[in-house]
Amino acid sequence: MPDIYRILPEVILTLTGVAAMLLDASIPPSWPRRPLGWVAAIGTTLALWASVWQLGLPAGSAYFASYPTVETSAFTVFFHVLICGIVLVALLLSLDTLPEHSHHQGEFYALVVFGAVGMCLLTSAVELLVVFIALEISSISTYILAGYRKQTGRGPEAAIKYFLLGSFATAFLLYGIALIFGATGTTQIYRIAQLVPVAQNQTLVLAALALMLVGILFKVSAAPFHVWTPDVYEGAPSPVVALLSTAPKAAAFALLLRVVYEIFPTLRSIWAPLLWIVAVLSMTVGNLAALRQQNVKRMLAYSAIAHAGYLLAAFAGIGSIGIAAASFYAVAYAAMNVGIFAILTLVAGYDEQLSLIDDFRGLIYRSPFLGCLLIFFLISLIGIPFTGGFFGKFYVFSAAVGGGAIALAIIGLLNSGLATAYYLRLALVSAQRPSTDQKAPPKPVVGVAVGAALLLTILATLVLGIIPGAVLHAAQSAAHTLQVPLAPAATAVADPALPAQ
């Protein structure tokens, strides 16, 4: 079987991005660039299909230069499908919301697709140097997308802050990779897992673990590595934020699962308490800061920090239980968060003149459809039953309790109650009758592409809340394939250079 089948989704996405750029350069400047978005959407759909097709392949790694580089398993397919689904919805959202003749629209679609290449590769890489390359591919694309509205002051500010702090965090991850190479003599993930317990210099191993955790936790905007999040969310266009707040974080959480459960499973007594503390900080800091926000996007940014804490609570779960809970919550959060940013995009517009909570007053009277959907997604973010948010939190906190972290689950439930305050504030404002002396904002128009994006997010949130069995089963299958039993220590020491088969 050709090894290229192991990276078929990435190949399709790369070809799609190249095609979008070539077509953008070939067609006359006066022609609209919106069809390029459909090219990107079709390519992403094909990549999603290729990811599902990979389930029929025998589990294993692709060997390039006689060395295992990426793998195909239920775990990688789960996150490939999630990332491609998010990217597809983000592309559909941007098709109807980007101005017809906005600057560099063709490059926008190409960057989204190229970013997806890095995100997908990040979830399947079993070689730390490939992990670093994939992270850079994803990060560079998102840095540029964050500053897409360069005619405003907030856009370049968001891009610069994201780039500087993101580069700083990536350096931590790279230093961690260098230290683990120094301790084990390899950068292949499965060989590292075999060599870590018998490494002579455990100080290097612990330092590598700490540095890698810092780099990854920045990418998921967990406290105290969250300072970039509110400014980037506020400065980037809403379709971009719908992507940034979900897909890169899903890829980073997949990497975090691989690092702690595959590379450092023997150091659970060290990383589990650290992630416990980070989860509490993220939930508490995010919710308390969100209570004070008047800007909707900044409120959702701090909400994202809190949700990163909820997801990290799943890492208190033992083995496959924690992995499955974290994977399921990543899907549930992606569905409802992309949905709420789609509504924000339609209401606030591309220039986001209506970005404050008070600007949503009377939304349910101006557009009953969008007003009801806004309340629906807010209810899911709270965690009300029959929504994806409820089952996501239920599985996460159940995993934490099963792992003995009862106090963490209680803190999570208390924070969920605290989050209800600012979610309901936005919901109540949107349901209030607008004042007669206030000029009514224009009624949002729902196009075909945006309607399709909203439909996908609604169906996903409902399915995850009412019949979550299929997704939960896929998450459990992914969890079982992630954990690979360690080879005997004697074998690992005898031949450390031999690639894992």
LODRENVEX-928005 format. One line per field, with one value per residue (C-alpha): residue number from 1; x, y, z. Coordinates in Angstrom, 2 decimals. Layout:
n	(NUM|...)
c1	(X|...)
c2	(Y|...)
c3	(Z|...)
This chain:
n	(1|2|3|4|5|6|7|8|9|10|11|12|13|14|15|16|17|18|19|20|21|22|23|24|25|26|27|28|29|30|31|32|33|34|35|36|37|38|39|40|41|42|43|44|45|46|47|48|49|50|51|52|53|54|55|56|57|58|59|60|61|62|63|64|65|66|67|68|69|70|71|72|73|74|75|76|77|78|79|80|81|82|83|84|85|86|87|88|89|90|91|92|93|94|95|96|97|98|99|100|101|102|103|104|105|106|107|108|109|110|111|112|113|114|115|116|117|118|119|120|121|122|123|124|125|126|127|128|129|130|131|132|133|134|135|136|137|138|139|140|141|142|143|144|145|146|147|148|149|150|151|152|153|154|155|156|157|158|159|160|161|162|163|164|165|166|167|168|169|170|171|172|173|174|175|176|177|178|179|180|181|182|183|184|185|186|187|188|189|190|191|192|193|194|195|196|197|198|199|200|201|202|203|204|205|206|207|208|209|210|211|212|213|214|215|216|217|218|219|220|221|222|223|224|225|226|227|228|229|230|231|232|233|234|235|236|237|238|239|240|241|242|243|244|245|246|247|248|249|250|251|252|253|254|255|256|257|258|259|260|261|262|263|264|265|266|267|268|269|270|271|272|273|274|275|276|277|278|279|280|281|282|283|284|285|286|287|288|289|290|291|292|293|294|295|296|297|298|299|300|301|302|303|304|305|306|307|308|309|310|311|312|313|314|315|316|317|318|319|320|321|322|323|324|325|326|327|328|329|330|331|332|333|334|335|336|337|338|339|340|341|342|343|344|345|346|347|348|349|350|351|352|353|354|355|356|357|358|359|360|361|362|363|364|365|366|367|368|369|370|371|372|373|374|375|376|377|378|379|380|381|382|383|384|385|386|387|388|389|390|391|392|393|394|395|396|397|398|399|400|401|402|403|404|405|406|407|408|409|410|411|412|413|414|415|416|417|418|419|420|421|422|423|424|425|426|427|428|429|430|431|432|433|434|435|436|437|438|439|440|441|442|443|444|445|446|447|448|449|450|451|452|453|454|455|456|457|458|459|460|461|462|463|464|465|466|467|468|469|470|471|472|473|474|475|476|477|478|479|480|481|482|483|484|485|486|487|488|489|490|491|492|493|494|495|496|497|498|499|500|501)
c1	(0.00|1.52|2.44|0.80|-2.58|-1.68|-1.57|-4.31|-6.42|-3.37|-2.49|-6.02|-6.04|-2.62|-3.69|-6.88|-4.91|-2.52|-5.45|-7.13|-3.96|-3.34|-6.93|-6.78|-3.71|-5.17|-8.60|-8.95|-8.84|-12.35|-13.91|-15.38|-13.31|-16.23|-16.17|-12.72|-14.43|-16.53|-13.35|-11.92|-15.17|-15.27|-11.63|-12.26|-15.26|-13.07|-10.47|-13.20|-14.27|-10.65|-10.35|-13.37|-11.99|-8.81|-10.79|-10.61|-6.82|-4.92|-3.71|-0.05|2.52|3.74|7.47|9.24|13.01|12.63|11.38|7.83|6.51|2.70|0.17|-3.38|-5.66|-9.11|-7.63|-6.20|-9.34|-11.54|-9.66|-9.22|-12.99|-13.51|-10.99|-12.19|-15.79|-14.90|-12.97|-15.86|-18.35|-15.95|-15.59|-19.35|-19.69|-17.14|-18.70|-21.72|-20.15|-16.91|-17.49|-17.78|-14.66|-12.73|-8.97|-7.09|-10.19|-8.57|-5.65|-8.10|-9.53|-6.07|-4.80|-7.76|-7.06|-3.30|-3.95|-6.10|-3.13|-1.04|-3.86|-4.53|-0.84|-0.45|-2.96|-1.35|2.37|4.37|7.65|8.28|10.04|6.97|4.86|6.85|6.57|2.82|2.37|4.22|2.12|-1.04|0.24|1.56|-1.75|-3.74|-1.40|-2.14|-5.87|-6.08|-4.96|-7.10|-8.98|-5.80|-7.71|-8.68|-6.33|-7.53|-6.71|-2.93|-2.80|-4.40|-2.04|1.09|0.14|-0.79|2.44|4.77|3.22|2.65|6.30|7.36|5.20|6.43|9.99|9.06|7.76|10.88|13.17|11.18|11.67|15.42|15.63|13.72|16.04|18.99|17.53|16.52|18.46|15.35|12.41|10.14|7.20|6.89|10.65|10.63|7.82|9.95|13.09|11.69|11.34|14.97|16.53|19.65|18.94|15.41|15.94|16.04|12.89|11.01|12.23|11.11|7.67|7.29|8.37|6.18|3.17|3.73|3.86|0.72|-1.30|-0.70|-2.24|-5.41|-5.57|-5.50|-4.72|-2.19|-1.21|-4.39|-3.46|-3.55|-7.08|-9.37|-7.42|-7.16|-10.84|-11.80|-9.49|-9.98|-13.06|-15.80|-15.53|-11.84|-12.57|-15.06|-12.13|-9.44|-11.50|-12.09|-9.94|-6.41|-7.46|-8.80|-5.45|-3.53|-5.64|-4.98|-1.27|-1.62|-3.38|-0.58|2.13|0.79|-0.78|1.79|5.11|4.89|2.36|4.83|4.96|1.23|1.87|3.58|1.54|-1.90|-1.70|-0.29|-3.18|-5.58|-4.32|-4.41|-7.98|-9.12|-7.31|-8.77|-12.34|-12.21|-10.24|-12.23|-15.66|-14.83|-13.37|-16.31|-18.74|-17.24|-17.26|-19.55|-18.08|-19.60|-16.43|-14.30|-16.94|-16.78|-12.98|-12.98|-15.69|-13.30|-10.67|-13.18|-14.14|-10.46|-10.50|-13.55|-11.82|-8.61|-10.65|-11.04|-7.29|-7.95|-9.71|-7.86|-6.62|-9.07|-11.91|-10.22|-9.14|-12.68|-14.23|-11.79|-12.31|-16.11|-16.04|-13.85|-16.58|-19.41|-17.64|-16.73|-20.35|-21.90|-19.05|-18.92|-22.70|-22.70|-19.95|-21.97|-24.84|-22.46|-21.12|-24.60|-25.73|-22.57|-21.57|-18.11|-17.06|-18.61|-20.31|-22.70|-20.27|-21.62|-24.12|-26.62|-26.46|-28.19|-31.21|-34.40|-32.65|-35.46|-37.92|-35.72|-34.91|-36.81|-34.79|-31.37|-32.64|-33.89|-30.68|-28.58|-30.49|-30.20|-26.40|-26.09|-28.15|-25.77|-22.75|-24.34|-24.84|-28.61|-29.85|-30.62|-27.75|-24.20|-22.85|-24.69|-23.36|-19.90|-19.70|-21.36|-18.70|-15.83|-16.86|-17.71|-14.20|-12.75|-14.78|-13.75|-10.12|-10.56|-10.64|-13.96|-12.94|-12.09|-15.53|-17.21|-15.18|-16.18|-19.87|-19.63|-17.94|-20.65|-23.19|-21.12|-21.00|-24.78|-24.84|-23.17|-24.69|-28.19|-27.46|-26.87|-29.91|-32.20|-30.94|-31.67|-35.20|-36.01|-38.26|-36.21|-36.87|-39.00|-36.58|-33.65|-32.89|-33.38|-30.32|-30.78|-32.30|-29.63|-29.84|-29.13|-27.61|-27.49|-23.92|-24.44|-27.74|-25.94|-23.28|-25.95|-27.82|-24.70|-23.96|-27.58|-27.74|-24.39|-25.39|-28.73|-27.29|-24.59|-27.23|-29.94|-28.25|-24.52|-23.84|-22.15|-19.76|-19.03|-18.28|-15.90|-14.23|-13.83|-12.34|-9.94|-8.96|-8.17|-5.93|-4.03|-2.47|0.28|1.79|5.42|8.07|10.22|12.87|15.65|14.56|14.29|17.83|19.31|18.29|17.18|17.71|15.37|12.04|8.92|7.01)
c2	(0.00|3.38|5.49|8.50|7.05|7.83|11.54|11.61|14.32|16.56|16.01|16.93|20.06|21.11|20.69|22.63|25.53|25.59|25.49|28.41|30.51|29.68|30.47|33.70|34.77|33.69|35.30|39.04|41.39|42.66|39.20|38.16|35.79|34.14|31.02|30.31|29.78|27.04|25.47|25.46|24.07|21.24|20.37|20.34|18.06|15.66|15.74|14.93|11.98|10.84|10.95|8.68|6.41|5.98|3.98|1.11|1.18|-1.09|0.87|1.77|4.41|5.84|5.46|8.26|7.94|4.58|6.32|6.46|9.97|9.94|7.28|6.33|5.21|5.80|8.65|10.50|9.93|11.29|14.58|14.79|14.60|17.18|19.64|19.25|19.70|22.92|24.27|23.45|25.33|28.28|28.44|28.37|31.12|33.33|32.85|35.01|37.37|38.53|41.59|40.78|42.73|42.51|42.58|39.32|37.16|34.34|34.28|34.10|30.80|29.42|30.32|28.61|25.42|25.54|26.05|22.91|20.99|21.83|21.07|17.64|16.80|17.83|15.20|12.33|13.04|10.50|12.35|15.48|17.35|16.80|18.00|21.23|21.70|21.02|23.50|26.17|25.55|25.98|28.94|31.01|30.71|31.74|34.65|36.11|35.39|37.18|40.41|40.00|43.28|45.32|48.52|48.67|49.24|46.21|43.73|44.33|44.66|41.22|39.67|41.17|40.10|36.63|36.30|37.52|35.52|32.50|32.48|32.72|29.72|27.73|28.31|26.64|23.62|23.46|23.66|20.85|18.73|19.46|18.42|15.18|14.40|15.01|12.68|9.84|10.28|10.22|12.37|9.47|9.47|5.72|5.30|8.21|6.54|3.41|5.27|7.84|5.41|4.31|7.64|8.38|12.10|12.42|16.14|16.68|14.60|16.68|19.94|18.72|17.85|21.28|23.19|21.17|21.69|25.45|25.56|23.46|25.15|28.50|27.15|26.08|29.47|27.94|30.19|31.59|31.44|33.14|36.81|36.82|35.46|38.49|40.86|38.35|37.47|41.14|42.13|39.19|38.89|36.74|33.96|33.72|33.62|30.81|28.88|30.03|29.24|25.62|23.91|24.89|24.15|20.73|19.95|21.25|19.18|16.11|16.84|17.30|13.93|12.28|13.94|13.06|9.67|8.34|10.07|10.62|8.09|7.09|10.70|10.92|11.72|14.92|16.18|15.29|17.72|20.43|20.10|19.98|23.41|24.82|23.57|25.33|28.54|28.51|27.91|30.51|33.25|32.85|33.01|35.86|37.97|37.21|38.61|42.09|42.23|44.40|43.36|40.07|38.77|39.48|37.78|34.71|34.84|34.53|31.90|29.94|30.09|28.66|25.88|25.01|24.46|22.20|20.11|19.89|18.46|15.31|14.70|13.71|10.66|7.37|6.09|5.82|7.32|10.70|10.62|9.81|12.51|15.16|14.14|14.24|17.65|19.03|18.08|19.49|22.78|23.17|22.73|25.27|27.78|27.91|28.29|31.27|33.01|32.48|34.38|37.06|37.46|37.99|40.41|42.51|42.49|42.29|45.65|44.68|47.98|46.15|44.39|45.22|43.21|46.09|46.02|42.62|44.09|42.99|40.58|38.07|40.74|41.80|38.23|35.55|32.79|34.16|35.26|31.76|30.20|32.54|31.50|27.84|27.97|29.95|27.25|24.64|26.59|26.68|22.92|22.52|18.94|17.81|19.88|18.92|21.14|19.15|15.74|17.19|18.51|15.37|13.10|15.41|15.71|12.01|11.22|13.55|11.86|8.43|9.51|10.58|14.34|14.95|18.43|19.35|18.21|20.28|23.37|22.77|22.58|25.77|27.52|26.30|27.96|31.15|31.13|31.03|34.69|36.16|33.69|34.48|38.20|38.05|35.79|38.13|41.21|39.60|38.72|42.23|44.46|47.27|50.81|52.96|55.91|53.78|53.39|49.76|48.05|46.46|43.01|40.32|38.43|34.69|33.51|29.97|29.24|30.71|28.86|25.60|26.41|27.15|23.96|21.85|23.39|23.04|19.38|18.64|20.29|18.47|15.08|15.37|16.26|13.74|10.75|11.10|7.35|7.30|10.17|8.81|5.38|7.00|8.91|5.69|3.90|6.81|6.61|2.90|3.34|6.26|4.32|2.03|-0.48|0.14|-2.30|-3.89|-1.55|-3.94|-3.95|-0.17|0.26|-2.44|-0.81|2.81|3.76|1.15|2.67|1.30|-1.12)
c3	(0.00|-0.95|2.05|0.41|1.36|4.97|4.15|1.50|3.26|3.58|-0.10|-1.20|0.95|-0.34|-3.96|-3.20|-1.74|-4.69|-7.14|-5.36|-5.56|-9.24|-10.18|-8.20|-10.15|-13.51|-13.59|-14.35|-11.32|-12.04|-11.72|-8.35|-6.22|-4.45|-6.69|-5.25|-1.92|-3.47|-4.84|-1.33|0.11|-2.45|-1.77|1.97|1.46|-0.54|2.25|4.77|2.62|2.36|6.15|6.55|3.80|5.83|8.39|5.90|5.91|8.31|11.30|11.02|10.19|6.92|6.44|4.65|4.37|6.18|9.30|10.74|10.27|10.36|11.27|10.39|13.22|14.61|16.66|13.67|11.58|14.40|14.54|10.76|10.31|13.08|11.62|8.02|9.20|11.03|8.04|5.71|7.88|8.23|4.44|3.95|6.53|4.78|1.34|2.15|4.69|3.08|0.87|-2.81|-3.72|-0.46|-0.73|-1.36|-1.09|-3.06|-0.65|2.24|1.04|0.26|3.72|5.38|3.45|4.04|7.73|7.68|6.21|9.26|11.69|10.17|10.01|13.64|14.76|12.84|13.24|15.26|14.78|16.84|14.04|11.85|14.78|14.82|11.04|11.13|13.98|12.00|8.88|10.91|12.91|10.00|8.19|11.25|12.02|8.58|8.79|12.16|10.48|7.37|7.96|7.59|6.85|10.54|13.45|15.40|12.63|12.41|16.20|16.60|14.03|15.62|19.14|17.96|15.99|18.74|21.56|19.32|18.23|21.86|22.75|19.76|20.97|24.26|22.38|20.21|23.24|24.81|21.68|21.80|25.46|24.96|22.05|24.32|26.94|24.61|21.37|19.17|18.16|17.19|19.59|20.21|20.72|23.17|25.12|25.42|26.45|28.88|31.84|31.51|30.53|32.54|32.89|34.24|34.81|31.04|30.67|33.25|31.70|28.25|29.61|31.21|28.09|25.76|28.03|28.02|24.22|23.76|26.51|24.82|21.61|23.47|25.29|28.75|31.72|32.49|28.79|27.58|27.29|23.49|23.19|23.79|21.54|18.69|18.90|18.84|15.98|13.62|11.36|12.89|10.24|11.07|14.80|14.19|12.73|15.18|18.26|17.28|14.63|15.83|19.39|18.42|16.76|19.79|22.18|20.00|20.32|24.08|24.35|22.40|24.48|27.92|27.17|24.66|25.33|29.09|30.47|33.19|34.44|35.10|38.75|37.57|34.62|36.00|39.00|36.71|34.27|37.25|38.35|34.81|34.38|37.57|36.62|33.09|34.25|37.01|35.23|32.02|33.65|36.04|33.23|30.91|33.48|33.04|29.24|27.15|23.80|22.63|21.00|24.07|26.20|23.95|24.08|27.86|27.51|25.26|28.00|30.46|28.04|27.64|31.40|31.16|28.50|30.53|33.39|31.27|31.61|35.19|33.78|33.75|30.40|27.54|29.59|29.80|26.15|24.94|27.13|25.90|22.26|22.57|24.27|21.46|18.96|21.07|21.70|18.03|16.92|19.26|19.10|15.31|15.32|17.66|15.68|12.51|14.11|15.36|11.83|10.40|13.11|13.50|9.83|8.31|9.79|13.16|13.83|16.20|18.49|21.97|23.97|23.85|20.05|20.17|21.94|20.24|17.88|18.24|16.97|14.03|13.03|14.98|13.31|14.32|17.74|18.55|17.26|19.39|22.50|21.45|21.15|24.41|26.14|24.77|26.00|29.45|29.35|29.40|28.68|25.12|23.72|22.88|25.63|28.31|27.28|26.71|30.26|31.63|30.10|31.08|34.72|34.88|33.66|36.31|39.06|37.77|38.01|41.62|40.92|42.65|43.77|40.18|39.01|41.74|40.77|37.15|38.04|40.09|37.17|34.84|37.10|37.09|33.29|33.19|34.27|31.19|28.73|29.99|29.95|26.21|25.74|27.72|25.89|22.53|23.72|25.02|22.98|21.36|22.50|20.19|20.24|19.11|15.42|14.48|12.96|9.54|9.46|8.93|5.64|5.68|2.41|1.04|2.19|5.66|5.94|5.16|7.78|10.40|9.51|9.99|13.39|14.55|13.52|15.15|18.43|18.50|17.55|20.19|22.76|21.89|20.25|21.04|20.83|17.41|18.17|21.64|20.17|17.67|20.52|22.51|19.50|19.05|22.72|22.52|19.47|20.97|23.83|22.61|25.05|25.84|24.72|27.42|28.72|27.77|24.12|24.08|25.40|23.16|19.89|20.38|16.72|15.27|14.14|15.78|13.56)
